[in-house]
Amino acid sequence: MLFYVIYILLFIATFLIGYAILQLKILGINIKDFWSFIEANQMLDKLYDFSKKYEKFSVQEQIIYLSEAEKIFDAFDKVPNALWEEEYEKYSEVLNQYKKIKMLRWASN
């Protein structure tokens, strides 16, 4: 009896995963791009908090911030805007900080 319950639960889980993958394919999103978007979304939260806490960055922090922000921008560009419209405020804050750092680095060179 327990074997049948486990079998049914595994079948349902497999069906739901397959259905989610099918929905992503219908939207024209690659699974790899969607996974990188999920990871970038987590990094967006960290960069957003980081940009709120610090006014001035050291050179090393600037380089790290710029490289991580570029990864986020790349991942967000690969998915439709409707998926991340809730995160727009964080995205724009990270983008503004990115632009500030780029301008400071450009002016110092």
DSSP file (Angstrom, degrees, kcal/mol; ACC not computed):
  #  RESIDUE AA STRUCTURE BP1 BP2  ACC     N-H-->O    O-->H-N    N-H-->O    O-->H-N    TCO  KAPPA ALPHA  PHI   PSI    X-CA   Y-CA   Z-CA
    1    1 A M     >        0   0    0      0, 0.0     4,-1.7     0, 0.0     3,-0.2   0.000 360.0 360.0 360.0 -46.2    0.0    0.0    0.0
    2    2 A L  H  >  +     0   0    0      1,-0.2     4,-2.4     2,-0.2     5,-0.2   0.862 360.0  59.3 -62.9 -35.9    2.8    2.4    0.9
    3    3 A F  H  > S+     0   0    0      1,-0.2     4,-2.4     2,-0.2    -1,-0.2   0.893 104.6  49.4 -59.5 -41.7    4.5    1.6   -2.3
    4    4 A Y  H  > S+     0   0    0      2,-0.2     4,-2.5    -3,-0.2    -1,-0.2   0.886 109.6  51.0 -66.9 -39.1    1.5    2.7   -4.3
    5    5 A V  H  X S+     0   0    0     -4,-1.7     4,-2.4     2,-0.2    -2,-0.2   0.931 112.4  46.3 -64.2 -45.5    1.3    6.0   -2.4
    6    6 A I  H  X S+     0   0    0     -4,-2.4     4,-2.5     1,-0.2    -2,-0.2   0.911 112.2  51.6 -62.9 -42.8    5.0    6.7   -3.1
    7    7 A Y  H  X S+     0   0    0     -4,-2.4     4,-2.1    -5,-0.2    -2,-0.2   0.911 111.0  47.2 -60.3 -44.3    4.6    5.8   -6.7
    8    8 A I  H  X S+     0   0    0     -4,-2.5     4,-2.5     2,-0.2    -2,-0.2   0.909 111.9  50.1 -65.8 -42.8    1.6    8.1   -7.1
    9    9 A L  H  X S+     0   0    0     -4,-2.4     4,-2.5     1,-0.2    -2,-0.2   0.898 111.3  48.7 -63.8 -40.2    3.4   11.0   -5.4
   10   10 A L  H  X S+     0   0    0     -4,-2.5     4,-2.5     2,-0.2    -1,-0.2   0.889 111.1  50.8 -65.4 -38.6    6.5   10.5   -7.6
   11   11 A F  H  X S+     0   0    0     -4,-2.1     4,-2.4    -5,-0.2    -2,-0.2   0.922 111.4  47.4 -63.9 -44.3    4.3   10.4  -10.7
   12   12 A I  H  X S+     0   0    0     -4,-2.5     4,-2.5     2,-0.2    -2,-0.2   0.916 112.6  49.2 -63.9 -43.7    2.6   13.7   -9.6
   13   13 A A  H  X S+     0   0    0     -4,-2.5     4,-2.2     2,-0.2    -2,-0.2   0.913 112.4  48.0 -62.6 -43.1    5.9   15.4   -8.9
   14   14 A T  H  X S+     0   0    0     -4,-2.5     4,-2.4     1,-0.2    -1,-0.2   0.897 111.6  50.6 -64.0 -40.8    7.3   14.3  -12.3
   15   15 A F  H  X S+     0   0    0     -4,-2.4     4,-2.4     2,-0.2    -2,-0.2   0.917 110.7  48.6 -63.0 -44.1    4.2   15.5  -14.0
   16   16 A L  H  X S+     0   0    0     -4,-2.5     4,-2.2     2,-0.2    -2,-0.2   0.888 111.9  48.5 -66.6 -39.2    4.4   18.9  -12.3
   17   17 A I  H  X S+     0   0    0     -4,-2.2     4,-2.3     2,-0.2    -1,-0.2   0.926 112.9  48.4 -65.1 -44.2    8.0   19.4  -13.2
   18   18 A G  H  X S+     0   0    0     -4,-2.4     4,-2.3     1,-0.2    -2,-0.2   0.888 110.9  50.9 -62.1 -39.3    7.3   18.4  -16.8
   19   19 A Y  H  X S+     0   0    0     -4,-2.4     4,-2.3     2,-0.2    -1,-0.2   0.899 109.6  49.9 -65.5 -40.9    4.4   20.8  -16.9
   20   20 A A  H  X S+     0   0    0     -4,-2.2     4,-2.0     2,-0.2    -2,-0.2   0.910 111.4  48.8 -64.1 -41.9    6.6   23.7  -15.6
   21   21 A I  H  X S+     0   0    0     -4,-2.3     4,-2.3     1,-0.2    -2,-0.2   0.907 110.3  51.6 -63.7 -41.6    9.3   22.9  -18.2
   22   22 A L  H  X S+     0   0    0     -4,-2.3     4,-2.3     1,-0.2    -2,-0.2   0.903 108.4  51.3 -61.3 -42.3    6.6   22.9  -20.9
   23   23 A Q  H  X S+     0   0    0     -4,-2.3     4,-1.8     1,-0.2    -1,-0.2   0.892 109.9  49.7 -63.1 -39.6    5.3   26.3  -19.8
   24   24 A L  H  X>S+     0   0    0     -4,-2.0     5,-2.7     1,-0.2     4,-0.5   0.909 110.8  49.7 -65.2 -41.3    8.8   27.7  -19.9
   25   25 A K  H ><5S+     0   0    0     -4,-2.3     3,-0.9     1,-0.2    -2,-0.2   0.889 107.9  53.6 -64.5 -38.7    9.3   26.3  -23.4
   26   26 A I  H 3<5S+     0   0    0     -4,-2.3    -1,-0.2     1,-0.3    -2,-0.2   0.884 107.7  50.9 -62.8 -38.1    6.0   27.8  -24.5
   27   27 A L  H 3<5S-     0   0    0     -4,-1.8    -1,-0.3    -5,-0.2    -2,-0.2   0.581 119.3-114.5 -74.7  -9.1    7.2   31.2  -23.2
   28   28 A G  T <<5 +     0   0    0     -3,-0.9     2,-0.5    -4,-0.5    -3,-0.2   0.743  69.4 139.1  83.3  23.9   10.4   30.8  -25.2
   29   29 A I      < -     0   0    0     -5,-2.7    -1,-0.3    -6,-0.1     2,-0.2  -0.878  49.5-132.3-105.7 130.3   12.6   30.6  -22.2
   30   30 A N     >  -     0   0    0     -2,-0.5     4,-2.3    48,-0.2     5,-0.2  -0.516  17.8-126.6 -74.1 148.3   15.5   28.2  -21.9
   31   31 A I  H  > S+     0   0    0      1,-0.2     4,-2.5     2,-0.2     5,-0.2   0.898 111.6  52.4 -62.1 -40.8   15.7   26.2  -18.7
   32   32 A K  H  > S+     0   0    0      1,-0.2     4,-2.3     2,-0.2    -1,-0.2   0.902 109.7  48.4 -63.3 -41.4   19.3   27.3  -18.2
   33   33 A D  H  > S+     0   0    0      2,-0.2     4,-1.8     1,-0.2    -1,-0.2   0.885 111.6  49.9 -65.4 -39.2   18.4   31.0  -18.7
   34   34 A F  H  X S+     0   0    0     -4,-2.3     4,-2.0     2,-0.2    -2,-0.2   0.904 110.6  49.5 -67.0 -40.4   15.5   30.6  -16.2
   35   35 A W  H  X S+     0   0    0     -4,-2.5     4,-2.2     1,-0.2    -2,-0.2   0.909 110.4  49.9 -65.5 -41.1   17.8   29.0  -13.6
   36   36 A S  H  X S+     0   0    0     -4,-2.3     4,-2.4     1,-0.2    -1,-0.2   0.846 108.5  54.8 -66.2 -31.3   20.4   31.8  -14.1
   37   37 A F  H  X S+     0   0    0     -4,-1.8     4,-2.2     2,-0.2    -2,-0.2   0.906 106.9  50.0 -64.8 -41.9   17.5   34.3  -13.6
   38   38 A I  H  X S+     0   0    0     -4,-2.0     4,-1.5     2,-0.2    -2,-0.2   0.929 113.5  45.2 -62.5 -45.1   16.6   32.6  -10.3
   39   39 A E  H  X S+     0   0    0     -4,-2.2     4,-2.0     1,-0.2    -2,-0.2   0.895 112.8  51.1 -65.2 -39.4   20.2   32.8   -9.1
   40   40 A A  H  X S+     0   0    0     -4,-2.4     4,-2.5     1,-0.2    -1,-0.2   0.846 104.7  57.6 -66.7 -33.5   20.5   36.4  -10.3
   41   41 A N  H  X S+     0   0    0     -4,-2.2     4,-1.5     2,-0.2    -1,-0.2   0.890 106.9  48.0 -64.1 -39.1   17.4   37.3   -8.4
   42   42 A Q  H  X S+     0   0    0     -4,-1.5     4,-1.4     1,-0.2    -2,-0.2   0.902 112.7  48.1 -66.4 -40.9   19.0   36.1   -5.2
   43   43 A M  H  X S+     0   0    0     -4,-2.0     4,-2.8     1,-0.2     5,-0.2   0.842 104.4  61.4 -68.4 -32.7   22.1   38.1   -6.0
   44   44 A L  H  X S+     0   0    0     -4,-2.5     4,-2.5     1,-0.2    -1,-0.2   0.911 102.5  51.3 -58.6 -43.0   20.0   41.1   -6.8
   45   45 A D  H  X S+     0   0    0     -4,-1.5     4,-2.2     2,-0.2    -1,-0.2   0.912 111.5  47.3 -60.9 -42.3   18.7   41.1   -3.2
   46   46 A K  H  X S+     0   0    0     -4,-1.4     4,-2.4     2,-0.2    -2,-0.2   0.922 113.8  46.2 -66.6 -44.5   22.3   41.0   -1.8
   47   47 A L  H  X S+     0   0    0     -4,-2.8     4,-2.7     2,-0.2    -1,-0.2   0.873 110.6  54.0 -66.5 -36.0   23.5   43.8   -4.1
   48   48 A Y  H  X S+     0   0    0     -4,-2.5     4,-1.5    -5,-0.2    -2,-0.2   0.944 111.6  44.1 -62.2 -48.2   20.5   45.9   -3.3
   49   49 A D  H  X S+     0   0    0     -4,-2.2     4,-1.8     1,-0.2    -2,-0.2   0.906 113.6  51.7 -62.1 -41.0   21.2   45.5    0.5
   50   50 A F  H  X S+     0   0    0     -4,-2.4     4,-1.8     1,-0.2    -2,-0.2   0.902 108.6  49.8 -63.2 -42.2   24.9   46.2   -0.1
   51   51 A S  H  < S+     0   0    0     -4,-2.7    -1,-0.2     1,-0.2    -2,-0.2   0.788 110.7  51.0 -69.9 -26.3   24.2   49.3   -2.1
   52   52 A K  H  < S+     0   0    0     -4,-1.5    -1,-0.2    -5,-0.2    -2,-0.2   0.829 111.6  46.9 -77.1 -32.6   21.9   50.6    0.6
   53   53 A K  H  < S+     0   0    0     -4,-1.8     2,-0.4    -5,-0.1    -2,-0.2   0.859 107.8  56.0 -79.1 -36.3   24.4   50.0    3.5
   54   54 A Y     <  -     0   0    0     -4,-1.8     3,-0.1    -5,-0.2    -1,-0.1  -0.833  47.0-178.2-110.6 134.0   27.5   51.6    1.9
   55   55 A E  S    S+     0   0    0     -2,-0.4     2,-0.4     1,-0.3    -1,-0.2   0.847  80.2  34.1 -88.7 -43.2   28.0   55.0    0.6
   56   56 A K  S    S-     0   0    0      0, 0.0     2,-0.3     0, 0.0    -1,-0.3  -0.934  72.0-155.4-118.7 139.4   31.6   54.6   -0.6
   57   57 A F        -     0   0    0     -2,-0.4     2,-0.1    -3,-0.1     0, 0.0  -0.836  17.4-123.2-109.1 146.8   33.1   51.4   -1.9
   58   58 A S     >  -     0   0    0     -2,-0.3     4,-2.4     1,-0.1     5,-0.2  -0.362  37.9-101.1 -74.7 169.8   36.7   50.4   -1.9
   59   59 A V  H  > S+     0   0    0      1,-0.2     4,-2.2     2,-0.2     5,-0.2   0.914 124.9  48.8 -60.3 -42.8   38.3   49.7   -5.3
   60   60 A Q  H  > S+     0   0    0      1,-0.2     4,-2.3     2,-0.2    -1,-0.2   0.909 110.9  49.8 -65.0 -41.5   38.0   45.9   -4.7
   61   61 A E  H  > S+     0   0    0      1,-0.2     4,-2.7     2,-0.2    -1,-0.2   0.871 109.0  53.6 -64.7 -36.3   34.3   46.3   -3.7
   62   62 A Q  H  X S+     0   0    0     -4,-2.4     4,-2.8     2,-0.2    -2,-0.2   0.931 109.2  47.6 -62.4 -45.7   33.7   48.4   -6.8
   63   63 A I  H  X S+     0   0    0     -4,-2.2     4,-2.3     2,-0.2    -2,-0.2   0.920 114.2  46.2 -63.1 -44.2   35.1   45.7   -9.1
   64   64 A I  H  X S+     0   0    0     -4,-2.3     4,-2.5     2,-0.2     5,-0.3   0.928 113.2  49.8 -63.9 -44.9   33.1   42.9   -7.4
   65   65 A Y  H  X S+     0   0    0     -4,-2.7     4,-2.6     1,-0.2    -2,-0.2   0.928 111.4  48.8 -59.6 -46.2   29.9   45.0   -7.5
   66   66 A L  H  X S+     0   0    0     -4,-2.8     4,-2.2     1,-0.2    -1,-0.2   0.919 112.6  46.6 -62.4 -44.3   30.4   45.8  -11.2
   67   67 A S  H  X S+     0   0    0     -4,-2.3     4,-1.6     2,-0.2    -1,-0.2   0.913 115.1  45.7 -67.6 -40.9   31.0   42.2  -12.2
   68   68 A E  H  X S+     0   0    0     -4,-2.5     4,-2.0     1,-0.2    -1,-0.2   0.893 112.1  51.8 -68.2 -38.5   28.1   40.8  -10.1
   69   69 A A  H  X S+     0   0    0     -4,-2.6     4,-2.7    -5,-0.3    -2,-0.2   0.895 107.1  53.2 -64.9 -39.0   25.8   43.5  -11.4
   70   70 A E  H  X S+     0   0    0     -4,-2.2     4,-2.2     1,-0.2    -1,-0.2   0.879 107.5  51.6 -64.0 -37.1   26.7   42.7  -15.0
   71   71 A K  H  X S+     0   0    0     -4,-1.6     4,-2.3     2,-0.2    -1,-0.2   0.910 110.9  48.6 -63.7 -41.3   25.8   39.1  -14.4
   72   72 A I  H  X S+     0   0    0     -4,-2.0     4,-2.7     2,-0.2     5,-0.2   0.936 110.5  49.7 -64.2 -46.6   22.5   40.1  -13.0
   73   73 A F  H  X S+     0   0    0     -4,-2.7     4,-1.8     1,-0.2    -1,-0.2   0.899 111.3  50.0 -60.3 -40.5   21.7   42.4  -16.0
   74   74 A D  H  X S+     0   0    0     -4,-2.2     4,-0.8     2,-0.2    -1,-0.2   0.922 112.5  46.2 -63.9 -44.6   22.6   39.6  -18.4
   75   75 A A  H >< S+     0   0    0     -4,-2.3     3,-0.7     1,-0.2     4,-0.3   0.894 112.7  49.8 -66.5 -39.6   20.4   37.1  -16.7
   76   76 A F  H >< S+     0   0    0     -4,-2.7     3,-0.9     1,-0.2    -1,-0.2   0.818 104.5  59.2 -70.3 -29.4   17.5   39.5  -16.4
   77   77 A D  H 3< S+     0   0    0     -4,-1.8    -1,-0.2    -5,-0.2    -2,-0.2   0.742  98.7  60.2 -68.9 -21.6   17.8   40.4  -20.1
   78   78 A K  T << S+     0   0    0     -4,-0.8    -1,-0.2    -3,-0.7   -48,-0.2   0.554 101.1  58.9 -86.5  -7.7   17.2   36.8  -21.1
   79   79 A V  S <  S-     0   0    0     -3,-0.9     5,-0.1    -4,-0.3   -51,-0.0  -0.854  96.8 -89.2-119.7 157.4   13.7   36.5  -19.5
   80   80 A P    >   -     0   0    0      0, 0.0     3,-1.5     0, 0.0     4,-0.5  -0.284  33.4-121.7 -62.9 148.0   10.5   38.5  -20.2
   81   81 A N  G >  S+     0   0    0      1,-0.3     3,-1.0     2,-0.2     4,-0.5   0.779 106.9  71.0 -61.0 -28.1   10.0   41.6  -18.1
   82   82 A A  G 3  S+     0   0    0      1,-0.3     3,-0.4     2,-0.2    -1,-0.3   0.782  91.1  60.2 -63.2 -25.4    6.8   40.3  -16.7
   83   83 A L  G <  S+     0   0    0     -3,-1.5    -1,-0.3     1,-0.2    -2,-0.2   0.792 116.8  28.3 -72.5 -27.0    8.7   37.8  -14.6
   84   84 A W  S X  S+     0   0    0     -3,-1.0     3,-0.9    -4,-0.5    -1,-0.2   0.148  78.8 112.8-123.9  22.0   10.6   40.4  -12.7
   85   85 A E  G >  S+     0   0    0     -4,-0.5     3,-1.0    -3,-0.4     4,-0.2   0.778  77.8  60.1 -66.4 -23.6    8.4   43.5  -12.6
   86   86 A E  G 3  S+     0   0    0      1,-0.2     3,-0.3    -4,-0.2    -1,-0.3   0.786 106.0  48.1 -69.9 -26.7    8.1   43.0   -8.9
   87   87 A E  G <> S+     0   0    0     -3,-0.9     4,-2.6     1,-0.2    -1,-0.2   0.259  79.1 108.3 -95.6  11.3   11.8   43.4   -8.5
   88   88 A Y  H <> S+     0   0    0     -3,-1.0     4,-3.0     1,-0.2     5,-0.2   0.872  74.8  53.5 -60.9 -40.0   12.0   46.5  -10.7
   89   89 A E  H  > S+     0   0    0     -3,-0.3     4,-2.0    -4,-0.2    -1,-0.2   0.932 112.7  43.8 -61.9 -45.6   12.8   48.9   -7.8
   90   90 A K  H  > S+     0   0    0     -4,-0.2     4,-2.5     2,-0.2     5,-0.2   0.916 113.8  51.8 -63.9 -42.6   15.7   46.8   -6.6
   91   91 A Y  H  X S+     0   0    0     -4,-2.6     4,-2.4     1,-0.2    -2,-0.2   0.923 110.8  46.8 -60.8 -45.3   16.9   46.3  -10.2
   92   92 A S  H  X S+     0   0    0     -4,-3.0     4,-2.5     2,-0.2    -1,-0.2   0.864 111.3  51.7 -68.9 -34.3   16.8   50.1  -10.9
   93   93 A E  H  X S+     0   0    0     -4,-2.0     4,-2.3    -5,-0.2    -1,-0.2   0.919 111.9  46.1 -66.1 -43.1   18.6   50.9   -7.6
   94   94 A V  H  X S+     0   0    0     -4,-2.5     4,-2.3     2,-0.2    -2,-0.2   0.899 112.9  51.3 -64.8 -39.7   21.4   48.4   -8.4
   95   95 A L  H  X S+     0   0    0     -4,-2.4     4,-2.5    -5,-0.2    -2,-0.2   0.904 109.3  49.8 -63.5 -42.3   21.6   49.8  -11.9
   96   96 A N  H  X S+     0   0    0     -4,-2.5     4,-2.3     2,-0.2    -2,-0.2   0.919 112.1  47.3 -63.2 -43.4   21.9   53.4  -10.6
   97   97 A Q  H  X S+     0   0    0     -4,-2.3     4,-2.4     2,-0.2    -1,-0.2   0.894 110.8  53.4 -64.5 -38.5   24.7   52.3   -8.2
   98   98 A Y  H  X S+     0   0    0     -4,-2.3     4,-2.5     1,-0.2    -2,-0.2   0.922 109.3  48.2 -59.6 -46.1   26.3   50.5  -11.1
   99   99 A K  H  X S+     0   0    0     -4,-2.5     4,-2.5     2,-0.2    -2,-0.2   0.896 110.4  51.9 -64.0 -40.3   26.2   53.7  -13.2
  100  100 A K  H  X S+     0   0    0     -4,-2.3     4,-2.5     2,-0.2    -2,-0.2   0.931 111.5  46.1 -61.4 -45.6   27.7   55.8  -10.3
  101  101 A I  H  X S+     0   0    0     -4,-2.4     4,-2.7     2,-0.2     5,-0.2   0.911 111.8  51.5 -65.1 -42.1   30.6   53.4   -9.9
  102  102 A K  H  X S+     0   0    0     -4,-2.5     4,-2.4     1,-0.2    -1,-0.2   0.920 111.5  47.5 -60.5 -43.8   31.2   53.3  -13.6
  103  103 A M  H  X S+     0   0    0     -4,-2.5     4,-2.7     2,-0.2    -2,-0.2   0.905 112.2  49.5 -65.3 -41.6   31.3   57.1  -13.8
  104  104 A L  H  X S+     0   0    0     -4,-2.5     4,-2.0     2,-0.2    -2,-0.2   0.918 113.6  45.7 -63.1 -42.9   33.6   57.3  -10.8
  105  105 A R  H  X S+     0   0    0     -4,-2.7     4,-1.1     2,-0.2    -2,-0.2   0.880 113.7  49.6 -68.0 -37.3   36.0   54.8  -12.2
  106  106 A W  H  < S+     0   0    0     -4,-2.4     3,-0.3    -5,-0.2    -2,-0.2   0.912 111.8  48.3 -67.2 -41.9   35.9   56.4  -15.7
  107  107 A A  H  < S+     0   0    0     -4,-2.7    -2,-0.2     1,-0.2    -1,-0.2   0.841 109.4  53.1 -68.0 -33.0   36.6   59.9  -14.1
  108  108 A S  H  <        0   0    0     -4,-2.0    -1,-0.2     1,-0.3    -2,-0.2   0.738 360.0 360.0 -75.9 -20.7   39.5   58.6  -12.1
  109  109 A N     <        0   0    0     -4,-1.1    -1,-0.3    -3,-0.3    -2,-0.2   0.467 360.0 360.0 -84.4 360.0   41.1   57.1  -15.2
